[in-house]
Amino acid sequence: MANSAYETLVLALSKGSNRVAIGANAIGTLVVLGLVGVVNFDVVARGVFNAPFLGAVEVVQFSMVLIVFLQLPDVVRVNRLTRSDGFLVVIGSKYPRFAAGLRHVIETVSAIFMALIAIAIWPEFTDMWETKDYFGVPGVFTAPWWPIKLTIFLSAGLCTLIFALKVLTPADKPKLVRVPEHEDDK
């Protein structure tokens, strides 16, 4: 009975974290589209009206951090984080248990590092929240730092949870995302 409750809890956490990661990815995509709009507006305003969008550089800097950390949890979720797992693939066919164990260790270390990032950024977030610190040029364009720090904290926390769930439910073989070429492959 306890095993069933454990599995139910892990499944519920997995489903919830997956939904949040997908939602954050979608928001990150909207930020990309907004960034494209800002850059295009700046180009047209500079070229046609000789009046650049003041604060374009700051908006790009702000957006880049948002994009990376909003989309990171979904990248972790679908195993698309940049890494070299060629060694795991090679040894996986001959020594599947060893490869699974090594993958387990890598995901544990990844969860620890993401937790450390979340722990390290929290004081920065609270400091920025309390001081109302901002970046940019006063009178031209300014924005508060705290949304960036909060996004990094939440993203790192969600990545920690996703890695931890992968550790709790390890797969013998990595699940590859594949698009079927033929109707028979579905």
Phi, psi and omega per residue, in radians:
M1 nan -0.724 -3.131
A2 -1.119 -0.661 3.121
N3 -1.087 -0.675 3.132
S4 -1.173 -0.691 3.102
A5 -1.159 -0.690 3.086
Y6 -1.074 -0.844 3.140
E7 -1.095 -0.676 3.117
T8 -1.123 -0.741 3.120
L9 -1.116 -0.824 -3.135
V10 -1.099 -0.710 3.122
L11 -1.123 -0.749 3.130
A12 -1.124 -0.755 3.095
L13 -1.109 -0.687 3.120
S14 -1.112 -0.819 3.140
K15 -1.097 -0.769 3.140
G16 -1.115 -0.805 -3.135
S17 -1.162 -0.610 3.084
N18 -1.100 -0.775 3.136
R19 -1.098 -0.763 -3.138
V20 -1.142 -0.733 3.131
A21 -1.102 -0.734 3.117
I22 -1.146 -0.727 3.108
G23 -1.104 -0.761 3.108
A24 -1.108 -0.667 3.089
N25 -1.080 -0.748 3.124
A26 -1.110 -0.715 3.100
I27 -1.125 -0.707 3.081
G28 -1.052 -0.662 3.096
T29 -1.149 -0.688 3.086
L30 -1.131 -0.622 3.077
V31 -1.128 -0.689 3.080
V32 -1.039 -0.818 3.134
L33 -1.090 -0.713 3.080
G34 -1.096 -0.687 3.117
L35 -1.119 -0.704 3.075
V36 -1.044 -0.747 3.109
G37 -1.083 -0.768 3.137
V38 -1.096 -0.816 -3.121
V39 -1.123 -0.771 3.113
N40 -1.102 -0.736 3.094
F41 -1.038 -0.772 -3.138
D42 -1.096 -0.745 -3.141
V43 -1.093 -0.828 -3.132
V44 -1.145 -0.764 -3.128
A45 -1.097 -0.662 3.112
R46 -1.205 -0.830 -3.036
G47 -1.298 -0.759 -3.036
V48 -1.537 -0.792 -3.025
F49 -1.836 -0.037 -3.088
N50 0.898 0.648 -3.134
A51 -2.404 1.551 -3.098
P52 -1.124 2.740 3.062
F53 -1.288 1.945 -3.131
L54 -1.221 2.223 -3.133
G55 1.702 0.113 -3.131
A56 -1.063 -0.713 -3.137
V57 -1.090 -0.763 -3.141
E58 -1.140 -0.716 3.113
V59 -1.102 -0.715 3.123
V60 -1.115 -0.796 3.127
Q61 -1.056 -0.829 -3.140
F62 -1.048 -0.801 -3.078
S63 -1.166 -0.661 -3.102
M64 -1.078 -0.753 3.114
V65 -1.147 -0.761 3.104
L66 -1.018 -0.812 -3.099
I67 -1.041 -0.863 -3.097
V68 -1.035 -0.866 -3.030
F69 -1.410 -0.369 3.026
L70 -1.303 -0.572 -3.086
Q71 -1.637 -0.241 -3.114
L72 -1.014 -0.812 -3.119
P73 -1.050 -0.642 3.126
D74 -1.238 -0.588 3.072
V75 -1.108 -0.739 3.091
V76 -1.130 -0.738 -3.105
R77 -1.013 -0.715 -3.070
V78 -1.704 0.260 3.098
N79 1.024 0.714 3.128
R80 -1.975 0.273 3.097
L81 -1.167 2.376 -3.103
T82 -1.063 2.093 3.121
R83 -2.881 2.919 3.091
S84 -1.925 1.832 3.126
D85 -1.943 0.387 3.102
G86 -0.999 -0.692 3.115
F87 -1.077 -0.765 3.130
L88 -1.122 -0.651 3.127
V89 -1.179 -0.750 -3.121
V90 -1.130 -0.843 -3.107
I91 -1.371 -0.314 -3.103
G92 -1.088 -0.589 -3.132
S93 -1.286 -0.584 -3.106
K94 -1.624 -0.629 -3.107
Y95 -2.270 1.260 -3.031
P96 -1.105 -0.617 -3.132
R97 -1.221 -0.683 3.096
F98 -1.130 -0.769 3.128
A99 -1.091 -0.724 3.121
A100 -1.131 -0.703 3.110
G101 -1.145 -0.729 3.120
L102 -1.163 -0.690 3.076
R103 -1.081 -0.682 3.103
H104 -1.060 -0.774 3.127
V105 -1.124 -0.777 -3.137
I106 -1.065 -0.744 -3.139
E107 -1.225 -0.562 3.058
T108 -1.144 -0.815 3.115
V109 -1.096 -0.691 3.110
S110 -1.092 -0.728 3.106
A111 -1.097 -0.718 3.131
I112 -1.109 -0.790 3.134
F113 -1.106 -0.720 3.117
M114 -1.143 -0.658 3.089
A115 -1.125 -0.693 3.106
L116 -1.118 -0.660 3.082
I117 -1.108 -0.786 3.138
A118 -1.083 -0.753 3.134
I119 -1.128 -0.703 -3.107
A120 -1.226 -0.575 -3.054
I121 -1.478 -0.389 -3.093
W122 -0.988 -0.851 3.115
P123 -1.075 -0.600 3.095
E124 -1.135 -0.719 3.106
F125 -1.073 -0.855 -3.097
T126 -1.116 -0.639 3.096
D127 -1.123 -0.795 3.140
M128 -1.154 -0.608 3.124
W129 -1.144 -0.778 -3.089
E130 -1.284 -0.681 -3.065
T131 -1.521 -0.208 -3.093
K132 1.011 0.586 3.141
D133 -1.105 2.603 -3.092
Y134 -2.423 2.935 3.023
F135 -2.182 2.834 -3.110
G136 2.004 -2.967 -3.125
V137 -1.919 2.028 3.140
P138 -0.980 2.359 -3.111
G139 1.540 -0.273 3.121
V140 -1.933 -1.094 3.111
F141 -2.786 2.225 3.031
T142 -2.392 2.658 3.078
A143 -2.574 2.584 -3.141
P144 -1.263 2.619 3.111
W145 -1.362 -0.493 -2.947
W146 -1.032 -0.601 3.116
P147 -1.089 -0.608 3.098
I148 -1.155 -0.824 -3.124
K149 -1.103 -0.687 3.108
L150 -1.157 -0.717 3.108
T151 -1.086 -0.752 3.110
I152 -1.095 -0.772 3.135
F153 -1.068 -0.870 -3.107
L154 -1.141 -0.690 3.118
S155 -1.121 -0.820 3.130
A156 -1.110 -0.671 3.092
G157 -1.115 -0.755 3.121
L158 -1.174 -0.684 3.076
C159 -1.098 -0.676 3.082
T160 -1.030 -0.820 3.140
L161 -1.090 -0.776 -3.116
I162 -1.124 -0.782 3.093
F163 -1.095 -0.725 3.131
A164 -1.090 -0.711 3.108
L165 -1.152 -0.599 3.070
K166 -1.160 -0.610 3.097
V167 -1.198 -0.699 -3.113
L168 -1.256 -0.437 3.128
T169 -2.256 1.141 -3.074
P170 -1.217 2.564 3.081
A171 -1.795 2.538 3.095
D172 -1.186 -0.627 3.134
K173 -2.173 2.504 3.109
P174 -1.157 2.469 3.114
K175 -1.522 1.979 -3.120
L176 -1.596 2.486 3.087
V177 -1.481 2.056 -3.105
R178 -2.255 2.532 3.065
V179 -1.819 2.131 -3.134
P180 -1.125 2.378 3.130
E181 -1.440 -0.571 -3.081
H182 -2.200 2.810 3.098
E183 -1.091 -0.526 -3.124
D184 -1.203 -0.406 -3.082
D185 -1.377 -0.190 -3.098
K186 -1.221 nan nan
